[in-house]
Amino acid sequence: MSNPTIANAANSQAGHQARFNEDWLALGIGLLIFLLALSGLGGGNVLGWVVSTAVWNDPAGALAPTAKSYAGWGGAGALLATYAALLVVLSAAAFLLKLNVRRFALAFTVVFALAYLSWFAGNNAYLAAVTPADQQKFGIAWSLHLTNEGGFVVALIVGLVISNFFPRFAEWLKEAIRPELYIKIAIVILGGFIAVTIAGKLSLASSVLLRGLAAIVEAYLIYWAVVYFVARKWFGFSREWAAPLASGISICGVAASIATGGAIRSRPAVPVLVSSLVVIFAVIEVLVLPFLAQLFLSDEPLVAAAWLGLAVKTDGAAVAAGGIAEALIQAKNAAQGIHYQPGWILGTTATVKVFIDVFIGIWAFILAYVWTNHINVQPGQRAKAAEIWERFPKFIIGFVATFLLGFWLAASGTPETLAKLTPSVGVANTFRVIFFILTFFSIGVLSNFRKLWEDGLGKLVAVYVVSLFGFVIWVGLLVSWIFFSGVKPPLAN
C-alpha cells in the first residue's frame, strides 16, 4: 500500500542520504533551538523574536514577537525574522541531505508563506474562540470552538487543495515538503515543554500519579494490542501499517505514529497518512467530547478530565478539550451552587496526557527491539545490538534530552530561575508550533485523494473509526471512572 506522490518524495530523500539523515539533523536542530531558547535564563533570549499568533478578530494585532523584549520589532518584523532564520537553518539541512539547495529555498519560501497564512486564518476568533467569555471578548455571537488547533486543520486543507487540484504546483513544492524532518524537530522540542509542564503542576501530578500510570498501562497494553489486532485480522493490513496505526490511535497521535514508523523502518507514507487521520479525528473529538462530558459527567469532573486525556490523541487537542470541558462543567455546576477551584479539570487532562507522552521514546525503543529481533531478521539469526541502535529513531534521543534538561531546571531552580524558565520554554514551544504547521501543510500536499483512495485510504479510515469510536473512547471512559470516580476538585472559597 503506497502513494506514488509520497513514494517519489520518499525515494528522493532516501536516494540523497549520505553522511547525514533526517533523524540526526532533527536531533541537532531541535536541541539547538531548545538550548538557544534557554538563553532567556541569563536575561537575553536570543530567539525571543520568533513570531507568535494570537486568536484575533482584528488582524492588525494578531502577530507579535514571542518575547516582550522584542516588541519593538512588531509582528511583521518577527514574521520576517522567523522566515529568514528557518530558511538559513533548513537550507543548511538541505545541503547536508544533498538536496538542490536553490530549489529547496525557493519552494520553502512558498511553503512557509502558505502554511503560516493558513495558521493565521485558523486563529480567527470565529474559528478559534473557545468559551463564551472569549466570544464576548472578541464581540462575536458564535464560534466553531476549534481553538488555535484549527489552524493545523486549515494548513492541512490548503495542502490537500494544492495536491488534488494543482498537482503541478504540488510537484514544484516537493523539494521543501519534508514532513518527517519538520515533525521530528518538533518532537525534540516537545520533550522540554512537557517536562516543564509536569514540574509546573507537580502537586497535581503527584496527586494523580497512580491514575496516570494506570492510564499508561491502559493506553499501551490494551489500546495498542486491540488496534493492532483489528488492523491485522479484520482489515488485512501489514505489520508496517498496523503498528504506526495502533500507536497513532492508542498513544498520542502524530508523535507516536512518527516515532513508531521510524522504529520499525516503515516507508515515509505510512506515518504521514496516519498522522493526517489523527489530526482530523482529534478535531472531531474536540468538537464533540467536551459537550458529552458536560452532559453526562458534570458531577464527576475529574473522570471527565481523565477521559479526555485518554481519548483525544494530540497534545494540543487534548488540552483544548480539557479547557472547553472545564468551562462547560464549571458553568453547569455553578448554576447549581457548586463552585470548584479553576484549573483542576484542565490540569488533570494535561497531566494524564503528559504521562502518556513521556513514554513515546520507551515504546519506540521496545518496538525497534521487537522488529529487529523477531520481525525483520533472517530465520535462525538474531539481530545484534548495533542493528537495534541502527533502527532506533535518533531524534527520540533529543526528546529525552530536552525532557531531562527541562525537568531538572524546573524541579531544582530558584524562584527567579523558574520565573525566566517558563517564557524561555515558551519561545521554544513557539518554534514547535511552527514546525507542526509546516508538517500538516506538507501532509496535505503529499495526499492526493484519488491516488490515496486507489491505494486503500478508505480501509485506513475504517480502522480508525472502528477502533476510536468502537472501543478506545469507551474503554478510556471505563478506566477513568475506575480510578477517578469520587475524586473531586477542591471547592472555591
ZAMARGU-4260 file (C-alpha; in steps of 0.2 Angstrom, whole numbers, plus 5000, padded with zeros to 4 digits):
<rodrens>
0) 5000/5000/5000 | 5009/5016/4994 | 5005/5033/4987 | 5016/5037/4971 | 5017/5055/4976
5) 5023/5051/4993 | 5034/5037/4987 | 5043/5049/4975 | 5047/5061/4988 | 5052/5047/5000
10) 5063/5040/4986 | 5071/5057/4983 | 5075/5058/5001 | 5082/5041/5003 | 5092/5042/4987
15) 5101/5058/4993 | 5105/5052/5011 | 5124/5051/5014 | 5133/5055/5030 | 5118/5064/5037
20) 5100/5059/5038 | 5084/5067/5044 | 5085/5059/5061 | 5102/5066/5066 | 5098/5083/5058
25) 5081/5084/5068 | 5091/5080/5084 | 5103/5093/5081 | 5091/5107/5075 | 5079/5103/5089
30) 5092/5103/5103 | 5100/5119/5095 | 5083/5128/5096 | 5079/5122/5114 | 5096/5127/5120
35) 5096/5144/5112 | 5079/5147/5119 | 5086/5143/5137 | 5097/5159/5135 | 5082/5168/5142
40) 5088/5161/5159 | 5103/5173/5158 | 5092/5188/5154 | 5095/5188/5135 | 5083/5177/5125
45) 5092/5176/5108 | 5076/5168/5100 | 5063/5179/5108 | 5059/5187/5091 | 5051/5172/5084
50) 5033/5176/5078 | 5018/5170/5088 | 4999/5172/5083 | 4986/5176/5095 | 4967/5172/5092
55) 4961/5188/5083 | 4946/5197/5077 | 4956/5212/5071 | 4971/5205/5061 | 4982/5221/5064
60) 4986/5215/5082 | 4987/5196/5079 | 5006/5194/5076 | 5019/5199/5088 | 5036/5193/5094
65) 5035/5179/5107 | 5046/5188/5120 | 5041/5206/5126 | 5059/5212/5125 | 5057/5211/5106
70) 5041/5220/5105 | 5049/5234/5095 | 5051/5223/5080 | 5032/5222/5078 | 5023/5207/5070
75) 5029/5209/5053 | 5047/5211/5058 | 5045/5195/5069 | 5037/5185/5055 | 5051/5190/5043
80) 5065/5186/5055 | 5057/5169/5059 | 5056/5165/5040 | 5074/5171/5037 | 5081/5160/5052
85) 5071/5145/5046 | 5077/5147/5028 | 5095/5148/5033 | 5094/5133/5045 | 5084/5122/5034
90) 5094/5126/5018 | 5109/5120/5028 | 5100/5104/5032 | 5095/5103/5013 | 5113/5104/5009
95) 5118/5091/5021 | 5105/5080/5014 | 5112/5083/4997 | 5096/5091/4990 | 5096/5105/4977
100) 5098/5120/4990 | 5092/5133/4977 | 5076/5123/4973 | 5073/5120/4991 | 5075/5138/4996
105) 5063/5144/4983 | 5050/5130/4987 | 5052/5133/5006 | 5048/5152/5004 | 5031/5147/4996
110) 5028/5133/5009 | 5031/5144/5024 | 5020/5158/5017 | 5006/5147/5013 | 5007/5137/5029
115) 5009/5152/5040 | 4994/5161/5031 | 4984/5145/5035 | 4989/5146/5053 | 4984/5164/5054
120) 4967/5161/5046 | 4964/5147/5058 | 4967/5159/5073 | 4952/5169/5068 | 4940/5171/5083
125) 4926/5164/5073 | 4936/5148/5071 | 4946/5148/5087 | 4937/5156/5101 | 4933/5143/5114
130) 4922/5149/5129 | 4908/5161/5130 | 4919/5173/5139 | 4931/5173/5123 | 4916/5176/5112
135) 4911/5191/5122 | 4929/5197/5122 | 4930/5197/5103 | 4912/5204/5101 | 4906/5189/5091
140) 4890/5179/5093 | 4896/5162/5088 | 4912/5152/5085 | 4917/5135/5079 | 4927/5132/5095
145) 4941/5124/5086 | 4954/5133/5097 | 4970/5138/5088 | 4972/5119/5084 | 4960/5123/5070
150) 4975/5132/5061 | 4983/5115/5059 | 4967/5109/5050 | 4967/5124/5039 | 4985/5121/5034
155) 4981/5103/5030 | 4966/5108/5020 | 4976/5121/5010 | 4989/5107/5007 | 4975/5095/5001
160) 4968/5108/4989 | 4985/5110/4981 | 4988/5092/4980 | 4972/5087/4972 | 4968/5102/4961
165) 4985/5109/4957 | 4996/5093/4955 | 5010/5103/4945 | 5011/5116/4959 | 5012/5102/4972
170) 5026/5094/4962 | 5036/5110/4961 | 5034/5112/4980 | 5040/5094/4984 | 5058/5099/4987
175) 5053/5108/5003 | 5039/5096/5008 | 5048/5087/5022 | 5035/5081/5035 | 5047/5069/5043
180) 5060/5082/5046 | 5048/5095/5052 | 5039/5084/5064 | 5055/5076/5071 | 5062/5093/5075
185) 5045/5097/5084 | 5046/5081/5094 | 5063/5085/5101 | 5057/5102/5107 | 5041/5095/5114
190) 5051/5085/5127 | 5057/5101/5136 | 5039/5108/5135 | 5032/5093/5143 | 5045/5092/5156
195) 5041/5110/5162 | 5023/5107/5161 | 5025/5092/5173 | 5036/5101/5185 | 5024/5116/5185
200) 5010/5105/5191 | 5020/5094/5202 | 5007/5094/5216 | 4993/5090/5205 | 5004/5077/5196
205) 5009/5068/5212 | 4990/5068/5217 | 4985/5059/5201 | 5002/5049/5198 | 4994/5032/5201
210) 4980/5036/5190 | 4991/5042/5176 | 5002/5027/5177 | 4986/5017/5176 | 4982/5027/5160
215) 4998/5022/5153 | 4995/5004/5156 | 4978/5005/5148 | 4984/5015/5133 | 4999/5004/5129
220) 4994/4987/5133 | 4975/4987/5130 | 4973/5000/5116 | 4988/4996/5106 | 4986/4977/5106
225) 4967/4979/5101 | 4970/4991/5087 | 4985/4981/5080 | 4974/4966/5081 | 4959/4974/5072
230) 4970/4982/5058 | 4979/4965/5055 | 4965/4952/5057 | 4949/4962/5052 | 4956/4973/5039
235) 4971/4964/5032 | 4985/4977/5035 | 5003/4973/5035 | 5013/4975/5051 | 5021/4990/5043
240) 5004/4999/5043 | 4996/4991/5058 | 5010/4996/5070 | 5010/5015/5067 | 4991/5015/5066
245) 4990/5006/5083 | 5002/5019/5090 | 4993/5034/5082 | 4976/5029/5089 | 4981/5022/5106
250) 4995/5033/5112 | 4997/5051/5107 | 4993/5053/5088 | 5006/5061/5077 | 5021/5060/5088
255) 5018/5042/5092 | 5015/5036/5074 | 5030/5045/5068 | 5041/5038/5081 | 5034/5020/5078
260) 5037/5022/5059 | 5055/5027/5062 | 5057/5012/5075 | 5051/4999/5063 | 5058/5007/5047
265) 5042/5009/5038 | 5040/5019/5022 | 5038/5038/5025 | 5020/5036/5018 | 5014/5026/5032
270) 5016/5038/5047 | 5012/5053/5036 | 4994/5046/5032 | 4991/5040/5050 | 4996/5057/5056
275) 4984/5066/5044 | 4970/5055/5051 | 4975/5058/5069 | 4973/5077/5066 | 4956/5076/5058
280) 4949/5064/5071 | 4956/5074/5085 | 4947/5090/5079 | 4931/5080/5078 | 4934/5074/5096
285) 4937/5092/5102 | 4920/5097/5095 | 4911/5083/5102 | 4918/5075/5118 | 4918/5091/5130
290) 4900/5093/5127 | 4896/5074/5131 | 4907/5077/5146 | 4896/5091/5152 | 4880/5082/5148
295) 4885/5065/5157 | 4900/5069/5169 | 4897/5086/5176 | 4895/5078/5194 | 4912/5068/5191
300) 4923/5082/5184 | 4940/5073/5186 | 4933/5057/5177 | 4928/5069/5163 | 4946/5077/5163
305) 4955/5060/5163 | 4944/5053/5150 | 4948/5067/5138 | 4967/5065/5142 | 4965/5046/5137
310) 4953/5049/5122 | 4960/5064/5112 | 4975/5059/5103 | 4985/5075/5100 | 4993/5085/5114
315) 4985/5102/5109 | 4968/5095/5105 | 4968/5086/5122 | 4972/5101/5132 | 4960/5111/5122
320) 4946/5098/5125 | 4951/5099/5144 | 4949/5118/5143 | 4932/5118/5135 | 4926/5104/5147
325) 4932/5114/5162 | 4922/5130/5156 | 4906/5119/5152 | 4907/5109/5168 | 4911/5124/5179
330) 4896/5134/5172 | 4884/5119/5174 | 4890/5116/5192 | 4890/5135/5196 | 4871/5136/5191
335) 4868/5123/5205 | 4878/5132/5218 | 4894/5122/5217 | 4910/5132/5213 | 4925/5121/5210
340) 4943/5129/5210 | 4948/5133/5192 | 4962/5123/5184 | 4959/5106/5191 | 4950/5099/5176
345) 4962/5106/5163 | 4977/5101/5174 | 4971/5083/5176 | 4968/5081/5157 | 4986/5089/5154
350) 4994/5078/5167 | 4986/5061/5161 | 4991/5066/5143 | 5009/5071/5148 | 5012/5054/5157
355) 5007/5045/5141 | 5018/5056/5131 | 5033/5053/5141 | 5034/5035/5136 | 5034/5038/5117
360) 5053/5035/5117 | 5052/5020/5128 | 5039/5012/5116 | 5049/5017/5101 | 5064/5008/5108
365) 5053/4992/5113 | 5046/4991/5095 | 5063/4994/5087 | 5070/4979/5098 | 5055/4968/5093
370) 5056/4972/5075 | 5074/4969/5074 | 5075/4953/5083 | 5058/4945/5079 | 5050/4953/5063
375) 5064/4958/5051 | 5078/4946/5054 | 5083/4931/5044 | 5077/4914/5050 | 5089/4907/5063
380) 5098/4924/5066 | 5096/4937/5079 | 5099/4955/5077 | 5115/4962/5086 | 5114/4977/5097
385) 5122/4988/5084 | 5107/4984/5072 | 5095/4989/5086 | 5104/5005/5088 | 5104/5007/5069
390) 5085/5006/5069 | 5082/5017/5084 | 5075/5034/5079 | 5089/5045/5084 | 5078/5061/5086
395) 5070/5052/5101 | 5087/5055/5110 | 5083/5073/5108 | 5066/5071/5115 | 5073/5063/5131
400) 5087/5075/5132 | 5076/5091/5132 | 5064/5082/5144 | 5078/5078/5156 | 5086/5096/5155
405) 5069/5105/5156 | 5063/5094/5171 | 5080/5097/5180 | 5079/5116/5178 | 5061/5117/5183
410) 5062/5105/5198 | 5079/5112/5205 | 5078/5130/5200 | 5076/5145/5212 | 5060/5156/5210
415) 5070/5168/5200 | 5075/5154/5188 | 5058/5147/5186 | 5051/5165/5183 | 5063/5165/5167
420) 5061/5147/5163 | 5043/5147/5158 | 5044/5161/5145 | 5061/5154/5138 | 5052/5137/5135
425) 5038/5146/5128 | 5049/5153/5115 | 5055/5135/5111 | 5037/5130/5110 | 5033/5143/5098
430) 5045/5135/5086 | 5037/5118/5089 | 5021/5125/5084 | 5028/5132/5068 | 5036/5115/5063
435) 5019/5107/5067 | 5011/5120/5054 | 5024/5115/5041 | 5021/5097/5045 | 5002/5097/5042
440) 5004/5108/5027 | 5016/5095/5020 | 5005/5081/5024 | 4991/5089/5014 | 5002/5092/4999
445) 5008/5074/4999 | 4990/5067/5000 | 4982/5066/4983 | 4965/5058/4987 | 4962/5050/4971
450) 4979/5040/4972 | 4976/5038/4991 | 4959/5030/4989 | 4966/5019/4975 | 4979/5013/4987
455) 4967/5009/5001 | 4965/5025/5012 | 4946/5020/5014 | 4952/5005/5024 | 4963/5016/5034
460) 4949/5027/5039 | 4938/5012/5043 | 4951/5005/5055 | 4952/5022/5064 | 4933/5024/5065
465) 4930/5006/5072 | 4944/5007/5084 | 4942/5025/5091 | 4923/5025/5092 | 4921/5007/5094
470) 4931/5004/5110 | 4945/5017/5113 | 4934/5031/5119 | 4923/5019/5129 | 4937/5009/5137
475) 4945/5026/5142 | 4929/5031/5150 | 4928/5015/5160 | 4946/5016/5166 | 4944/5035/5170
480) 4928/5030/5180 | 4938/5016/5190 | 4952/5027/5195 | 4944/5045/5197 | 4926/5042/5202
485) 4923/5051/5218 | 4939/5062/5217 | 4933/5080/5216 | 4942/5096/5214 | 4943/5107/5229
490) 4929/5120/5231 | 4932/5138/5229 | 4932/5149/5244
</rodrens>
